[in-house]
Amino acid sequence: MPSATVVSGRGQIEIGDRTTEVGPDCAVCIPPTASRALECVGTEPLVFAFTFPRDRFDQIVYCLDH
């Protein structure tokens, strides 16, 4: 299952039809088929890391809506 971990800053993450605020040291698991969006909502830059349960980057499939 992919996840997003916030390193610094504050953001709002939308997963499917749910939205929640995230901040430093917050990790969120993301169901593989769920739509998702992450937006900075604070005054400092939002720094985050996405992790994927795959061995290589070429195994990751990106489906971008825009």
VOKOLSE-130687 format. One record per residue: z, y, x of N, C-alpha, C in turn. Coordinates in nm, 2 decimals, always signed. Each point is the difference from the previous one (the first is absolute). Layout:
// VOKOLSE-130687
- Z | Y | X | Z | Y | X | Z | Y | X
...
//
This chain:
// VOKOLSE-130687
- +0.00 | -0.12 | +0.08 | +0.00 | +0.12 | -0.08 | +0.00 | +0.12 | +0.09
- -0.09 | +0.10 | -0.02 | +0.00 | +0.12 | +0.08 | +0.12 | +0.08 | -0.03
- +0.04 | +0.09 | +0.10 | +0.11 | +0.09 | -0.02 | -0.02 | +0.13 | +0.06
- +0.07 | +0.10 | -0.04 | -0.01 | +0.13 | +0.06 | +0.14 | +0.04 | +0.04
- +0.02 | +0.05 | +0.12 | +0.13 | +0.05 | +0.05 | -0.02 | +0.14 | +0.04
- +0.09 | +0.09 | -0.05 | +0.00 | +0.14 | +0.03 | +0.08 | +0.02 | +0.13
- -0.06 | +0.07 | +0.09 | +0.06 | +0.03 | +0.13 | +0.07 | +0.13 | -0.01
- -0.07 | +0.10 | -0.06 | +0.06 | +0.13 | -0.01 | -0.07 | +0.08 | -0.12
- +0.06 | +0.10 | -0.05 | -0.05 | +0.07 | -0.11 | +0.04 | -0.06 | -0.13
- -0.05 | +0.06 | -0.11 | +0.03 | -0.05 | -0.13 | -0.14 | -0.01 | -0.08
- +0.00 | -0.11 | -0.08 | -0.13 | -0.02 | -0.07 | +0.03 | -0.06 | -0.14
- -0.11 | -0.01 | -0.07 | +0.01 | -0.06 | -0.13 | -0.11 | -0.11 | +0.00
- +0.05 | -0.12 | -0.03 | -0.09 | -0.12 | +0.00 | -0.02 | -0.04 | -0.14
- -0.13 | -0.03 | -0.03 | -0.04 | -0.06 | -0.13 | -0.05 | -0.14 | +0.02
- +0.06 | -0.09 | -0.06 | -0.04 | -0.14 | +0.01 | -0.03 | -0.05 | -0.15
- -0.12 | -0.03 | -0.03 | -0.04 | -0.03 | -0.14 | +0.03 | +0.12 | -0.08
- +0.09 | -0.02 | -0.10 | +0.03 | +0.11 | -0.10 | +0.14 | +0.05 | +0.03
- +0.06 | -0.03 | +0.12 | +0.14 | +0.05 | +0.03 | -0.01 | +0.10 | +0.12
- +0.08 | +0.10 | -0.01 | +0.01 | +0.10 | +0.11 | +0.14 | +0.02 | +0.04
- +0.02 | +0.01 | +0.13 | +0.14 | +0.03 | +0.05 | -0.01 | +0.08 | +0.13
- +0.11 | +0.07 | +0.02 | +0.01 | +0.08 | +0.13 | +0.05 | -0.08 | +0.11
- -0.06 | +0.02 | +0.12 | +0.04 | -0.08 | +0.12 | +0.03 | +0.10 | +0.11
- +0.09 | -0.04 | +0.09 | +0.04 | +0.08 | +0.12 | +0.01 | -0.08 | +0.12
- +0.06 | +0.06 | +0.11 | +0.01 | -0.07 | +0.13 | +0.08 | -0.14 | -0.02
- -0.06 | -0.10 | +0.07 | +0.06 | -0.13 | +0.01 | -0.01 | -0.08 | -0.13
- -0.08 | +0.05 | -0.10 | -0.03 | -0.07 | -0.12 | -0.12 | -0.09 | +0.02
- +0.02 | -0.12 | -0.05 | -0.12 | -0.10 | +0.01 | -0.02 | -0.04 | -0.15
- -0.13 | -0.01 | -0.03 | -0.04 | -0.04 | -0.13 | -0.10 | -0.12 | +0.01
- +0.02 | -0.11 | -0.07 | -0.09 | -0.11 | -0.01 | -0.10 | +0.03 | -0.11
- -0.13 | -0.03 | +0.03 | -0.11 | +0.03 | -0.09 | -0.07 | -0.13 | -0.04
- +0.00 | -0.03 | -0.12 | -0.08 | -0.12 | -0.05 | -0.14 | +0.01 | +0.05
- -0.06 | -0.11 | +0.05 | -0.14 | +0.01 | +0.05 | -0.11 | +0.06 | -0.09
- +0.02 | -0.02 | -0.13 | -0.11 | +0.04 | -0.09 | +0.03 | +0.13 | -0.07
- +0.12 | +0.06 | +0.03 | +0.04 | +0.13 | -0.06 | -0.07 | +0.12 | +0.06
- -0.04 | +0.09 | -0.09 | -0.05 | +0.13 | +0.05 | +0.11 | +0.08 | +0.06
- -0.02 | +0.08 | +0.10 | +0.10 | +0.07 | +0.06 | -0.05 | +0.14 | +0.05
- +0.10 | +0.09 | +0.01 | -0.03 | +0.14 | +0.05 | +0.13 | +0.05 | +0.06
- -0.01 | +0.07 | +0.11 | +0.11 | +0.06 | +0.07 | -0.03 | +0.14 | +0.03
- +0.09 | +0.09 | -0.04 | -0.02 | +0.15 | +0.01 | +0.12 | +0.06 | +0.07
- -0.02 | +0.10 | +0.09 | +0.11 | +0.08 | +0.06 | +0.05 | +0.09 | -0.11
- +0.14 | +0.01 | -0.02 | +0.05 | +0.09 | -0.09 | +0.11 | +0.10 | +0.06
- +0.01 | -0.01 | +0.13 | +0.10 | +0.08 | +0.07 | -0.07 | +0.11 | +0.09
- +0.08 | +0.07 | +0.07 | -0.06 | +0.11 | +0.09 | -0.04 | -0.05 | +0.14
- +0.05 | -0.12 | +0.04 | -0.04 | -0.05 | +0.13 | -0.10 | -0.11 | -0.02
- -0.08 | -0.03 | +0.10 | -0.11 | -0.10 | -0.02 | +0.07 | -0.14 | -0.04
- -0.08 | -0.08 | -0.08 | +0.04 | -0.13 | -0.03 | -0.05 | -0.10 | +0.10
- +0.08 | -0.07 | +0.07 | -0.04 | -0.10 | +0.10 | +0.04 | -0.13 | -0.05
- -0.09 | -0.09 | -0.01 | +0.03 | -0.14 | -0.06 | -0.09 | -0.10 | +0.07
- +0.04 | -0.13 | -0.01 | -0.07 | -0.11 | +0.05 | -0.02 | -0.10 | -0.11
- -0.13 | -0.05 | -0.01 | -0.03 | -0.10 | -0.09 | +0.00 | -0.13 | +0.08
- +0.05 | -0.11 | -0.05 | +0.00 | -0.13 | +0.06 | -0.07 | -0.10 | -0.09
- -0.08 | -0.09 | +0.06 | -0.08 | -0.10 | -0.08 | +0.03 | -0.14 | +0.05
- +0.01 | -0.10 | -0.09 | +0.03 | -0.13 | +0.04 | -0.12 | -0.08 | +0.05
- -0.07 | +0.06 | +0.10 | -0.12 | -0.06 | +0.06 | +0.01 | -0.01 | +0.15
- -0.07 | -0.08 | +0.06 | +0.00 | -0.02 | +0.15 | -0.09 | +0.11 | +0.07
- -0.11 | +0.04 | -0.07 | -0.09 | +0.09 | +0.07 | -0.04 | +0.11 | -0.10
- -0.04 | +0.12 | +0.05 | -0.05 | +0.11 | -0.09 | -0.12 | -0.04 | -0.08
- -0.09 | -0.08 | +0.06 | -0.12 | -0.04 | -0.07 | +0.02 | -0.09 | -0.12
- +0.13 | -0.04 | -0.02 | +0.03 | -0.08 | -0.12 | +0.05 | +0.08 | -0.11
- +0.02 | +0.13 | +0.02 | +0.05 | +0.10 | -0.10 | -0.12 | +0.05 | -0.08
- +0.00 | +0.00 | -0.13 | -0.10 | +0.05 | -0.09 | +0.05 | +0.13 | -0.06
- -0.07 | +0.11 | +0.02 | +0.03 | +0.13 | -0.06 | -0.08 | +0.02 | -0.12
- +0.06 | +0.04 | -0.11 | -0.07 | +0.03 | -0.12 | +0.04 | +0.14 | -0.04
- -0.08 | +0.10 | +0.04 | +0.03 | +0.14 | -0.02 | -0.07 | +0.05 | -0.12
- +0.08 | +0.07 | -0.09 | -0.06 | +0.05 | -0.12 | -0.07 | +0.13 | +0.02
- +0.03 | +0.08 | +0.11 | -0.07 | +0.13 | +0.02 | +0.01 | +0.03 | +0.15
//
